Amino acid sequence: MKKIFFLIITLIVFNKSNLSAQTLKDSILAINFSHYIDKPIDSLINVLPASYDSIYTRAGSSIFVGAKVVVNYSHADIWVYIYPVSHNYFTPLNAAKQPAHIAWPFTSVRKEKVWKIVVWSLSNMPLREICCGTD
């Protein structure tokens, strides 16, 4: 009886650890990203799993133009790129060639509305890409 009990407990523990490894990716991909198009970037950040390793701004289309928010889950090799549709709270052109966190302050960029969302993993293809409300 003790061996059966030990075996059941062991299987439960191993299954939970496997589920947690899959759950982060699955929970990110299960989000209805289309719902967040034209809504503040903050609203999307609030529904993403809070276990991210870092969140920051980065250059958008060019090294000196635009901005995007990157949510990094490095422990799971997943990155969520969030592109703004407008530039009401920050200047898109980085004419002074400052570092991204100075040129496009995170607190300003996160107020903008979402235009595009791309979920990346280690593969060369995005896991999911949503632009302009189409999934």
C-alpha positions as CSV (number, residue, x, y, z in Angstrom):
1,M,0.0,0.0,0.0
2,K,2.8,2.4,0.8
3,K,4.5,1.7,-2.5
4,I,1.3,2.5,-4.4
5,F,0.8,5.7,-2.4
6,F,4.5,6.7,-3.1
7,L,4.0,5.9,-6.8
8,I,0.9,8.0,-7.1
9,I,2.5,11.0,-5.3
10,T,5.6,10.7,-7.6
11,L,3.4,10.7,-10.7
12,I,1.5,13.7,-9.5
13,V,4.7,15.7,-8.8
14,F,6.2,14.8,-12.2
15,N,3.0,15.6,-14.1
16,K,2.7,19.0,-12.4
17,S,6.3,19.9,-13.3
18,N,5.7,19.0,-16.9
19,L,2.4,20.9,-17.0
20,S,4.1,24.0,-15.6
21,A,6.7,23.9,-18.4
22,Q,4.0,23.8,-21.0
23,T,1.5,26.1,-19.3
24,L,3.4,29.3,-19.8
25,K,3.6,29.0,-23.6
26,D,0.0,27.6,-23.7
27,S,-1.3,30.4,-21.5
28,I,0.3,33.1,-23.6
29,L,-0.9,31.6,-26.9
30,A,-4.4,31.2,-25.4
31,I,-4.8,34.9,-25.0
32,N,-7.2,36.5,-27.5
33,F,-4.7,39.1,-28.7
34,S,-7.2,40.5,-31.2
35,H,-9.1,41.9,-28.3
36,Y,-6.2,44.2,-27.3
37,I,-5.7,45.8,-30.7
38,D,-6.4,49.6,-30.3
39,K,-6.4,49.3,-26.6
40,P,-3.6,50.6,-24.3
41,I,-0.5,48.4,-24.2
42,D,-0.9,48.3,-20.4
43,S,-4.2,46.4,-20.8
44,L,-2.3,43.6,-22.6
45,I,0.6,43.6,-20.2
46,N,-1.9,43.1,-17.3
47,V,-3.2,39.8,-18.8
48,L,0.2,38.4,-19.7
49,P,1.6,35.9,-17.2
50,A,3.5,37.9,-14.5
51,S,6.4,35.5,-14.5
52,Y,8.3,37.4,-17.1
53,D,12.1,38.0,-16.6
54,S,12.2,41.5,-18.0
55,I,10.0,44.1,-19.8
56,Y,11.5,47.0,-21.7
57,T,11.3,49.2,-24.8
58,R,13.4,48.5,-27.9
59,A,13.7,50.1,-31.3
60,G,10.8,49.3,-33.7
61,S,11.3,49.2,-37.4
62,S,14.7,50.8,-37.5
63,I,17.4,51.2,-35.0
64,F,16.6,54.9,-34.5
65,V,12.8,54.9,-35.3
66,G,9.8,53.8,-33.4
67,A,9.5,51.7,-30.3
68,K,8.1,48.4,-29.2
69,V,7.6,46.8,-25.8
70,V,9.3,43.5,-25.3
71,V,8.1,41.1,-22.6
72,N,10.9,38.5,-22.1
73,Y,10.3,35.1,-20.6
74,S,13.9,33.9,-21.0
75,H,13.4,30.9,-18.7
76,A,10.9,29.6,-21.3
77,D,12.5,31.1,-24.4
78,I,9.5,33.2,-25.3
79,W,9.3,36.9,-26.2
80,V,6.2,39.0,-26.7
81,Y,6.7,42.1,-28.9
82,I,4.0,44.8,-28.7
83,Y,4.0,47.5,-31.3
84,P,2.2,50.8,-30.7
85,V,-0.1,52.3,-33.4
86,S,0.4,55.9,-32.4
87,H,3.0,58.2,-30.8
88,N,1.0,60.3,-28.4
89,Y,3.2,59.9,-25.4
90,F,6.7,59.5,-26.9
91,T,8.6,60.8,-29.9
92,P,9.2,58.0,-32.4
93,L,12.4,59.4,-33.9
94,N,15.5,58.9,-31.9
95,A,17.5,61.7,-33.5
96,A,20.0,61.9,-30.6
97,K,20.7,58.2,-31.0
98,Q,20.2,57.6,-27.3
99,P,19.7,54.1,-25.7
100,A,16.2,52.7,-26.2
101,H,15.2,53.1,-22.5
102,I,16.0,56.8,-22.7
103,A,14.7,57.6,-26.2
104,W,11.4,55.7,-25.6
105,P,10.7,55.6,-21.8
106,F,8.7,52.5,-20.9
107,T,6.3,54.5,-18.8
108,S,5.4,56.5,-21.8
109,V,5.3,53.8,-24.5
110,R,3.0,51.5,-22.4
111,K,0.2,54.2,-22.5
112,E,0.0,53.9,-26.3
113,K,-2.5,51.8,-28.2
114,V,-1.6,48.4,-29.5
115,W,-1.1,48.0,-33.3
116,K,0.7,44.7,-33.6
117,I,1.6,41.7,-31.3
118,V,4.2,39.0,-32.2
119,V,5.0,36.1,-30.0
120,W,8.4,34.6,-30.6
121,S,10.3,31.5,-29.5
122,L,13.7,30.2,-30.5
123,S,12.4,29.3,-33.9
124,N,12.8,31.7,-36.8
125,M,9.0,31.8,-37.3
126,P,6.7,33.6,-34.9
127,L,4.4,31.4,-32.8
128,R,1.7,34.0,-33.3
129,E,1.3,37.3,-35.1
130,I,-1.6,39.6,-34.8
131,C,-1.8,42.9,-36.6
132,C,-4.6,45.4,-37.0
133,G,-7.2,43.1,-35.4
134,T,-6.6,40.1,-37.6
135,D,-5.3,36.8,-36.1
